[in-house]
Structures are given as C-alpha cells and as structure tokens.
Amino acid sequence: MIFSIADNIQNVRKRIQKATIEAGRSENAVELLAVSKTRPAEALFEAMQAGIESFGENYLSEALVKQSELERLCSAEQYSALSWHFIGPIQSNKTKAIAEHFDWVHSVDRLKIAKRLNDQRPDKAKPLNICIQVNIDHEETKSGVFLEDVPNLIDALKTMPKLKFRGLMCIPNAQLGEQSVKQAFMKMKSCFDGLSSEDSQVDTLSMGMSGDIEIAIESGATMVRVGTSLFGAREAQQH
C-alpha cells in the first residue's frame, strides 16, 4: 500500500499522541517539526495542506530555493504562517542568509556563530530563536558543545539582543543502542529542567527523529524532528 504525505503525517501524529499519553504528559506537550531537507517544494506544499507549518532544513542554498518556490505556491497568509528551522551544521559564510531567512536555529554550538547570527539578524525581524546543539556522546565527528560547556555559551547568548535562547538540541549516537540513546536523552532532560526552572523562556528540548520518537517523548522532548516517516526514504544528495 502506498501512503500519501498526508497519511504519513496522520500516522506520525498518532505516534506522538500515543507516546505523549503513555508518558503521562499533557496533550500538546510535543511539537512536530517536519524535516524537509532534500524534499521538493511540492512535497512541502502537500505537507502544508495536511496541517504542517514548521519545516526543518539542513542545506541553506536548497532551503532558499524552496522558500522562494513556496511563496509562489501559497497565499501570502499561508506563507506567513510557516516557521523555518535551520537544523544543520553552520559555516561562517552562511550565517547572514540564515539570520535573514529563518525563524529558528537548532545547531548553534560556538560563540563565533552566535555572534554572527546576532549581528546579521535584520533590525526589523523578531529575535532569532536559538537552540544550543549538544554533542551528548562526545563524538569526535559530530557538531555540538559538550553538556558541561552549555552554561558558558548560554551566558554569551543572553548578551545578544537579536537572539532568543529557547533550549537544547541533540542527535545521540544511534549505533550505541536504544538504552544508550535513552540515557543520552535523559541527560539532556536533566540539563533542560535546570535551565527552564531558572528561565521561563527556555521551553524547547529538540530531540528524537523517525526511529526514536517514542523514547524521546518518554524522556521529555518538546519537539521531535521527523523526516523519513513523513516524506518516505530519500536518496543521499551532495551539497
């Protein structure tokens, strides 16, 4: 049986709802972020028609093309309701366009990038929502700040008026197994709880993808980033 994107969205929402109930959390505790990297604008438009308003992109040049195409496909009202999240590694030469064209950045992991995003955020725009990416398993090949270094980066972010620190993001090493992933999520939740108890605007724990939605929600995720389960398997692309 072939499922449409709308069918897939409905199925993922059911998974989120079931996991949320089983975790004893409130009904709207978890937001779905549609990871739309490598997907054409038409697929995003189809997802919009099924109620998706938040899209996560990893590749800047691809995202800018899709944003332009979607503006043509949508009404002004539809497009203005969308929320764009940059979730990939950030190069210094990409910060200006990210600061200008996105509402959220989940992958801030160093002071230099944060400062550039702040300095290049347009004056007329709302503050850019920021999540710090945490390298929870200390992987040498993965982006992210170590958990013990998070407080120093937060202190720096709070001096930047065009940025709004919202929370934490992580991508655990799935090859270590389900139990290790859960332990990583729980470490993130512990850190997040401490931060949110001190600052009410810290409300976002971005963790969990297609294969581990349930574990992430059980562990306290407030936002899950889902691509394959919404749009189907994809072929790797060069960027």
VOVEXDO-389914 format. One line per 10 residues: their letters; for each residue y, z, x of N, C-alpha, C, O. Coordinates in steps of 0.1 Angstrom, whole numbers, plus 5000, padded with zeros to 4 digits. Example, Ala and Ser with C-alpha at 12.3 -4.5 7.8 and 13.67 -1.06 7.14 Angstrom:
<pts>
AS> 4943:5078:5132:4955:5078:5123:4967:5078:5132:4967:5085:5142  4978:5071:5128:4989:5071:5137:5000:5079:5129:5011:5080:5134 $
</pts>
This chain:
<pts>
MIFSIADNIQ> 4988:5000:5008:5000:5000:5000:5013:5000:5009:5013:5008:5018  5022:4991:5006:5035:4991:5013:5045:4999:5006:5048:4997:4994  5051:5008:5013:5062:5017:5007:5075:5012:5011:5077:5007:5022  5085:5012:5002:5098:5009:5005:5105:5020:5012:5100:5031:5012  5117:5017:5017:5125:5028:5023:5128:5039:5013:5128:5051:5016  5131:5035:5001:5134:5044:4990:5122:5053:4988:5123:5065:4986  5110:5047:4987:5098:5055:4986:5096:5065:4997:5093:5077:4995  5099:5060:5009:5097:5069:5021:5107:5081:5021:5103:5092:5024  5119:5078:5017:5129:5088:5016:5125:5099:5006:5126:5111:5008  5120:5094:4994:5115:5104:4984:5104:5112:4990:5103:5124:4987 $
NVRKRIQKAT> 5094:5106:4997:5083:5114:5003:5088:5124:5013:5083:5135:5014  5097:5120:5022:5102:5129:5032:5110:5141:5025:5109:5152:5029  5118:5138:5015:5125:5149:5008:5115:5158:5001:5117:5170:5001  5104:5153:4997:5093:5162:4991:5087:5171:5002:5085:5183:5000  5085:5165:5014:5080:5173:5025:5090:5184:5029:5086:5196:5031  5103:5181:5029:5113:5190:5033:5113:5201:5022:5114:5213:5025  5113:5197:5009:5113:5207:4998:5102:5217:4999:5103:5229:4997  5090:5211:5001:5077:5219:5002:5078:5229:5013:5075:5241:5012  5082:5224:5025:5083:5233:5037:5093:5244:5035:5091:5255:5040  5104:5240:5029:5115:5250:5026:5110:5261:5017:5113:5273:5020 $
IEAGRSENAV> 5104:5257:5006:5099:5267:4997:5088:5276:5004:5089:5288:5002  5079:5270:5011:5069:5278:5018:5074:5287:5029:5068:5298:5032  5086:5284:5034:5092:5292:5044:5101:5303:5037:5107:5312:5044  5102:5303:5024:5110:5313:5017:5124:5311:5019:5132:5321:5018  5129:5299:5021:5143:5296:5023:5149:5290:5011:5142:5286:5002  5162:5290:5010:5169:5285:4998:5168:5270:4997:5165:5263:5007  5169:5265:4985:5166:5251:4981:5173:5241:4990:5167:5231:4994  5186:5243:4993:5193:5233:5000:5196:5237:5015:5206:5234:5020  5187:5245:5020:5189:5250:5034:5188:5240:5045:5193:5242:5056  5181:5228:5042:5178:5218:5052:5184:5205:5049:5181:5200:5038 $
ELLAVSKTRP> 5192:5199:5058:5198:5186:5056:5189:5175:5063:5184:5178:5073  5188:5164:5056:5181:5152:5062:5190:5143:5069:5200:5138:5063  5188:5141:5082:5196:5131:5090:5187:5119:5092:5176:5121:5099  5191:5108:5087:5183:5095:5089:5185:5089:5103:5197:5085:5106  5175:5089:5111:5177:5084:5125:5175:5069:5124:5164:5064:5122  5186:5062:5125:5186:5047:5122:5188:5038:5134:5190:5026:5133  5185:5044:5146:5186:5036:5158:5176:5024:5157:5164:5026:5153  5180:5013:5162:5172:5000:5162:5169:4994:5149:5163:4984:5147  5174:5001:5138:5173:4995:5125:5185:4986:5121:5196:4990:5125  5182:4976:5114:5193:4967:5110:5202:4973:5099:5198:4982:5092 $
AEALFEAMQA> 5214:4968:5098:5224:4974:5088:5218:4973:5074:5221:4981:5066  5210:4963:5071:5204:4961:5058:5195:4973:5055:5194:4977:5043  5188:4978:5065:5179:4989:5062:5187:5002:5059:5183:5010:5051  5198:5003:5066:5207:5015:5064:5213:5014:5050:5214:5024:5042  5217:5001:5046:5222:4999:5032:5212:5003:5022:5215:5009:5011  5199:4999:5024:5189:5003:5015:5187:5018:5014:5185:5023:5003  5188:5025:5025:5187:5039:5025:5199:5045:5018:5197:5055:5011  5210:5040:5020:5222:5044:5012:5220:5044:4997:5223:5053:4990  5214:5032:4993:5212:5031:4979:5202:5041:4973:5202:5044:4961  5194:5047:4982:5185:5058:4978:5190:5072:4981:5183:5082:4980 $
GIESFGENYL> 5203:5072:4984:5210:5085:4985:5213:5091:4999:5218:5102:5000  5209:5083:5009:5212:5088:5023:5227:5086:5026:5232:5075:5024  5233:5096:5032:5247:5095:5036:5249:5098:5051:5260:5095:5056  5239:5104:5057:5241:5108:5071:5231:5100:5080:5219:5100:5078  5237:5093:5090:5229:5084:5099:5230:5089:5113:5241:5091:5118  5219:5089:5121:5219:5093:5135:5216:5081:5144:5206:5074:5142  5225:5078:5153:5224:5067:5162:5224:5071:5177:5230:5081:5181  5215:5064:5185:5214:5067:5199:5221:5058:5208:5225:5061:5219  5224:5046:5203:5229:5035:5212:5243:5031:5206:5244:5025:5195  5253:5033:5214:5266:5031:5210:5269:5016:5205:5274:5014:5194 $
SEALVKQSEL> 5266:5007:5214:5270:4993:5210:5263:4988:5198:5269:4982:5189  5251:4992:5196:5243:4989:5184:5249:4995:5172:5251:4989:5161  5253:5008:5173:5259:5016:5162:5272:5009:5158:5274:5009:5145  5280:5005:5167:5293:5000:5163:5292:4987:5155:5299:4984:5146  5282:4979:5159:5279:4966:5151:5275:4970:5137:5280:4964:5128  5266:4979:5136:5261:4983:5123:5272:4989:5114:5273:4986:5102  5280:4997:5120:5291:5003:5112:5300:4992:5107:5304:4993:5095  5303:4982:5115:5311:4971:5110:5304:4963:5099:5311:4959:5089  5291:4961:5101:5284:4953:5090:5283:4961:5077:5284:4955:5067  5281:4974:5079:5280:4982:5066:5293:4983:5059:5294:4983:5047 $
ERLCSAEQYS> 5304:4983:5066:5317:4983:5060:5319:4970:5051:5325:4971:5040  5313:4959:5055:5314:4947:5047:5304:4948:5035:5307:4942:5025  5293:4955:5037:5283:4955:5026:5287:4965:5015:5283:4964:5004  5294:4975:5019:5297:4987:5010:5311:4985:5004:5320:4978:5009  5313:4993:4994:5327:4995:4989:5334:5005:4999:5327:5012:5006  5347:5006:4998:5354:5015:5007:5350:5029:5004:5349:5038:5013  5348:5032:4991:5344:5046:4987:5330:5049:4992:5328:5060:4997  5321:5040:4992:5307:5042:4997:5308:5045:5012:5301:5054:5017  5315:5036:5019:5315:5038:5034:5322:5051:5038:5318:5057:5048  5332:5054:5031:5340:5067:5035:5331:5079:5033:5334:5090:5039 $
ALSWHFIGPI> 5321:5078:5025:5312:5090:5022:5301:5092:5033:5295:5102:5034  5300:5082:5042:5290:5082:5052:5294:5092:5064:5306:5093:5066  5284:5098:5070:5286:5106:5081:5278:5101:5093:5266:5099:5092  5285:5098:5104:5278:5092:5116:5276:5102:5127:5285:5109:5131  5264:5103:5131:5260:5113:5141:5255:5106:5154:5246:5098:5153  5261:5109:5165:5256:5104:5178:5246:5114:5183:5249:5125:5185  5234:5109:5186:5223:5118:5190:5217:5115:5203:5207:5121:5207  5222:5105:5210:5216:5101:5223:5223:5106:5235:5234:5112:5233  5218:5104:5247:5225:5108:5259:5238:5101:5260:5240:5089:5256  5248:5108:5266:5262:5102:5266:5266:5099:5280:5266:5108:5289 $
QSNKTKAIAE> 5270:5087:5283:5276:5083:5295:5291:5084:5294:5297:5083:5284  5298:5087:5305:5312:5090:5305:5320:5078:5300:5330:5080:5293  5315:5066:5303:5323:5054:5298:5321:5051:5283:5327:5042:5278  5313:5059:5277:5311:5057:5262:5318:5068:5254:5318:5066:5241  5324:5077:5260:5330:5089:5252:5341:5084:5243:5342:5090:5232  5350:5075:5247:5361:5071:5239:5357:5065:5226:5362:5069:5215  5347:5056:5226:5343:5050:5214:5335:5060:5205:5336:5059:5193  5327:5069:5211:5321:5079:5204:5331:5088:5197:5329:5091:5185  5341:5092:5204:5351:5101:5198:5359:5094:5187:5363:5101:5178  5360:5081:5187:5367:5074:5177:5359:5070:5165:5364:5069:5154 $
HFDWVHSVDR> 5346:5068:5167:5338:5063:5156:5327:5072:5150:5319:5067:5141  5326:5084:5155:5315:5093:5150:5321:5106:5144:5332:5110:5148  5314:5112:5135:5318:5125:5129:5311:5137:5136:5317:5148:5136  5300:5134:5142:5292:5145:5148:5287:5139:5162:5284:5127:5163  5285:5148:5171:5278:5145:5184:5268:5157:5186:5272:5168:5187  5255:5153:5187:5244:5164:5188:5240:5166:5203:5233:5175:5206  5246:5157:5212:5240:5157:5225:5250:5161:5236:5249:5155:5247  5259:5170:5233:5268:5175:5244:5260:5184:5253:5255:5194:5248  5260:5182:5266:5253:5191:5275:5260:5194:5288:5254:5200:5297  5273:5190:5288:5281:5193:5300:5295:5193:5297:5300:5186:5288 $
LKIAKRLNDQ> 5303:5200:5305:5317:5202:5303:5325:5189:5304:5334:5187:5296  5322:5181:5313:5329:5168:5315:5329:5160:5302:5339:5154:5299  5317:5159:5296:5316:5151:5284:5324:5157:5273:5331:5150:5265  5323:5170:5271:5330:5177:5261:5345:5175:5262:5352:5172:5252  5350:5176:5274:5364:5174:5277:5369:5160:5273:5379:5158:5268  5361:5150:5277:5365:5136:5274:5365:5134:5259:5374:5127:5254  5355:5139:5252:5354:5137:5238:5367:5144:5231:5373:5138:5222  5370:5155:5236:5382:5162:5230:5395:5154:5233:5403:5152:5224  5397:5150:5246:5409:5143:5249:5410:5129:5243:5421:5124:5241  5399:5123:5239:5399:5109:5234:5397:5109:5219:5397:5098:5213 $
RPDKAKPLNI> 5395:5121:5212:5395:5121:5198:5408:5118:5192:5418:5124:5196  5409:5108:5183:5422:5104:5177:5430:5116:5171:5423:5124:5164  5443:5116:5172:5450:5127:5167:5449:5129:5152:5449:5140:5146  5448:5117:5145:5447:5117:5130:5433:5121:5125:5432:5124:5113  5423:5121:5133:5410:5124:5129:5407:5139:5128:5414:5147:5134  5398:5143:5119:5393:5157:5119:5386:5160:5132:5382:5152:5139  5386:5173:5135:5378:5177:5147:5364:5172:5147:5358:5171:5137  5360:5168:5159:5346:5162:5160:5336:5173:5160:5337:5183:5168  5326:5173:5151:5316:5183:5150:5306:5182:5162:5301:5171:5165  5304:5193:5169:5296:5193:5181:5284:5202:5180:5285:5213:5176 $
CIQVNIDHEE> 5273:5197:5184:5261:5205:5187:5258:5204:5202:5259:5193:5208  5254:5215:5208:5250:5215:5222:5236:5212:5223:5227:5218:5216  5232:5202:5231:5218:5199:5233:5212:5208:5243:5217:5209:5254  5201:5214:5239:5194:5224:5248:5181:5218:5254:5173:5213:5246  5180:5219:5266:5167:5215:5273:5158:5227:5272:5157:5235:5282  5151:5229:5261:5144:5241:5258:5132:5244:5267:5128:5255:5269  5126:5233:5272:5114:5234:5280:5117:5232:5295:5107:5230:5303  5130:5231:5299:5133:5229:5313:5127:5216:5319:5122:5216:5330  5127:5205:5311:5121:5193:5315:5131:5186:5325:5143:5184:5322  5126:5181:5336:5134:5175:5346:5140:5162:5342:5151:5158:5346 $
TKSGVFLEDV> 5133:5155:5333:5137:5141:5329:5145:5141:5316:5148:5131:5311  5147:5153:5310:5154:5153:5297:5168:5159:5298:5171:5168:5306  5177:5153:5290:5191:5158:5289:5191:5172:5283:5181:5176:5276  5202:5179:5285:5203:5192:5278:5207:5203:5288:5203:5203:5300  5214:5213:5283:5217:5225:5291:5206:5235:5289:5200:5236:5278  5203:5243:5299:5193:5254:5297:5199:5264:5287:5211:5266:5287  5190:5271:5280:5194:5280:5270:5203:5291:5276:5212:5296:5269  5200:5296:5288:5207:5307:5294:5222:5302:5297:5230:5311:5300  5224:5289:5298:5237:5284:5301:5246:5280:5289:5257:5276:5290  5240:5282:5277:5247:5278:5265:5260:5286:5263:5270:5280:5260 $
PNLIDALKTM> 5261:5299:5265:5273:5307:5263:5285:5301:5271:5296:5301:5265  5283:5297:5283:5294:5292:5291:5300:5280:5286:5312:5278:5285  5291:5271:5281:5296:5258:5275:5303:5261:5262:5313:5254:5259  5298:5270:5254:5305:5274:5241:5319:5279:5244:5328:5275:5237  5320:5287:5254:5334:5293:5257:5343:5281:5260:5355:5282:5256  5338:5271:5268:5347:5260:5271:5350:5252:5258:5362:5248:5257  5341:5250:5250:5343:5242:5237:5354:5248:5229:5361:5241:5222  5354:5261:5228:5363:5268:5220:5378:5267:5224:5387:5271:5217  5380:5262:5236:5393:5259:5241:5398:5245:5238:5409:5241:5241  5390:5237:5231:5392:5223:5229:5395:5221:5214:5386:5221:5206 $
PKLKFRGLMC> 5408:5219:5210:5412:5219:5196:5407:5207:5188:5406:5208:5176  5403:5196:5194:5398:5185:5187:5383:5185:5185:5377:5175:5180  5376:5195:5190:5362:5197:5188:5359:5209:5180:5366:5219:5180  5348:5208:5172:5344:5220:5164:5330:5223:5167:5321:5215:5163  5327:5234:5173:5313:5237:5177:5306:5242:5165:5310:5251:5158  5295:5235:5161:5287:5237:5149:5273:5243:5152:5268:5249:5143  5268:5241:5164:5254:5246:5166:5247:5240:5177:5253:5236:5187  5234:5240:5176:5225:5236:5187:5215:5225:5183:5212:5224:5171  5211:5218:5193:5201:5207:5190:5190:5208:5202:5194:5211:5213  5178:5205:5198:5168:5204:5209:5157:5193:5205:5155:5190:5194 $
IPNAQLGEQS> 5150:5189:5216:5138:5180:5214:5127:5186:5223:5126:5183:5234  5119:5195:5217:5108:5201:5225:5098:5190:5231:5098:5179:5226  5091:5194:5241:5081:5185:5247:5068:5186:5238:5061:5195:5238  5067:5175:5230:5056:5175:5220:5042:5174:5227:5032:5178:5222  5042:5170:5240:5029:5169:5247:5023:5182:5251:5012:5183:5254  5031:5193:5250:5026:5206:5252:5018:5212:5241:5012:5223:5242  5019:5206:5229:5011:5210:5218:5019:5217:5208:5030:5222:5210  5013:5219:5196:5020:5224:5184:5025:5238:5186:5036:5242:5183  5017:5247:5193:5021:5261:5195:5033:5262:5204:5042:5270:5202  5033:5254:5214:5044:5254:5224:5057:5249:5217:5068:5254:5219 $
VKQAFMKMKS> 5055:5238:5208:5067:5233:5201:5073:5244:5192:5085:5246:5191  5064:5251:5185:5068:5262:5176:5075:5273:5184:5085:5279:5180  5070:5277:5196:5076:5287:5204:5090:5282:5209:5100:5290:5209  5092:5269:5212:5105:5264:5216:5114:5265:5204:5126:5269:5206  5110:5261:5192:5118:5262:5180:5123:5276:5178:5134:5279:5174  5114:5286:5179:5117:5300:5177:5127:5305:5187:5136:5313:5183  5126:5301:5199:5136:5304:5209:5150:5299:5205:5160:5306:5206  5150:5287:5200:5163:5281:5196:5168:5289:5184:5180:5292:5183  5160:5293:5175:5164:5300:5163:5170:5314:5167:5180:5318:5161  5164:5320:5176:5169:5333:5181:5183:5332:5187:5192:5340:5184 $
CFDGLSSEDS> 5185:5322:5195:5198:5319:5201:5208:5316:5190:5219:5321:5189  5204:5307:5180:5213:5303:5170:5217:5315:5161:5229:5316:5157  5207:5323:5158:5211:5335:5149:5221:5344:5156:5230:5349:5149  5220:5346:5169:5230:5354:5176:5244:5347:5175:5254:5354:5173  5244:5334:5177:5257:5327:5177:5263:5327:5163:5275:5329:5161  5255:5324:5153:5260:5323:5139:5265:5337:5134:5273:5337:5125  5259:5347:5138:5263:5361:5134:5277:5364:5139:5284:5373:5133  5281:5358:5150:5294:5360:5156:5305:5351:5151:5317:5353:5152  5300:5339:5146:5310:5328:5142:5304:5321:5130:5294:5314:5131  5311:5322:5119:5306:5316:5107:5306:5301:5107:5299:5295:5099 $
QVDTLSMGMS> 5314:5295:5115:5313:5280:5115:5301:5274:5123:5299:5262:5123  5294:5283:5130:5281:5279:5136:5270:5279:5126:5265:5290:5123  5267:5268:5120:5258:5267:5109:5247:5256:5110:5240:5253:5100  5246:5250:5122:5237:5239:5123:5227:5241:5134:5231:5243:5146  5214:5240:5131:5203:5241:5140:5196:5228:5138:5187:5226:5129  5199:5218:5147:5193:5204:5146:5180:5203:5154:5181:5202:5166  5169:5204:5147:5156:5203:5154:5146:5199:5143:5146:5202:5132  5136:5192:5149:5125:5187:5140:5127:5172:5137:5137:5167:5134  5115:5164:5139:5115:5150:5137:5103:5147:5128:5097:5156:5122  5100:5134:5127:5090:5130:5117:5077:5137:5118:5071:5141:5108 $
GDIEIAIESG> 5072:5140:5131:5059:5146:5133:5059:5161:5131:5048:5167:5130  5071:5168:5132:5071:5183:5132:5081:5189:5122:5086:5199:5125  5084:5182:5111:5094:5186:5101:5090:5200:5096:5098:5209:5096  5077:5202:5093:5073:5215:5087:5075:5226:5097:5079:5237:5093  5071:5224:5109:5072:5235:5119:5086:5238:5121:5090:5250:5123  5095:5228:5122:5109:5230:5124:5115:5238:5113:5123:5248:5115  5112:5235:5101:5118:5242:5089:5113:5256:5089:5120:5265:5086  5100:5258:5091:5094:5272:5092:5102:5280:5102:5103:5292:5101  5106:5273:5113:5112:5280:5124:5127:5282:5122:5134:5289:5130  5133:5276:5112:5147:5278:5109:5157:5267:5110:5169:5269:5109 $
ATMVRVGTSL> 5151:5255:5112:5160:5243:5113:5169:5242:5101:5164:5244:5090  5181:5238:5103:5190:5235:5091:5192:5220:5090:5197:5215:5079  5188:5212:5100:5189:5197:5099:5177:5191:5107:5174:5195:5118  5170:5182:5100:5159:5175:5106:5163:5161:5108:5169:5155:5099  5159:5155:5120:5163:5141:5123:5151:5133:5122:5141:5133:5130  5151:5124:5112:5138:5117:5108:5141:5102:5108:5150:5097:5102  5133:5095:5116:5134:5080:5117:5121:5073:5112:5122:5066:5102  5110:5075:5119:5098:5067:5116:5093:5069:5102:5089:5060:5095  5093:5082:5097:5088:5084:5083:5097:5079:5073:5093:5077:5061  5110:5075:5076:5119:5069:5066:5118:5053:5067:5117:5046:5057 $
FGAREAQQH> 5118:5048:5080:5120:5034:5082:5108:5027:5086:5107:5015:5087  5097:5034:5089:5085:5028:5095:5085:5028:5110:5095:5031:5116  5073:5024:5116:5072:5023:5130:5082:5012:5135:5084:5003:5128  5087:5014:5148:5096:5005:5153:5091:5000:5167:5083:5008:5174  5096:4989:5171:5093:4984:5185:5103:4989:5194:5115:4989:5190  5100:4992:5206:5109:4997:5216:5119:4985:5219:5115:4973:5220  5132:4989:5221:5142:4979:5224:5149:4983:5237:5150:4995:5240  5155:4973:5244:5162:4975:5256:5177:4976:5252:5182:4968:5244  5184:4986:5258:5198:4988:5255:5205:4990:5268:5218:4992:5269 $
</pts>
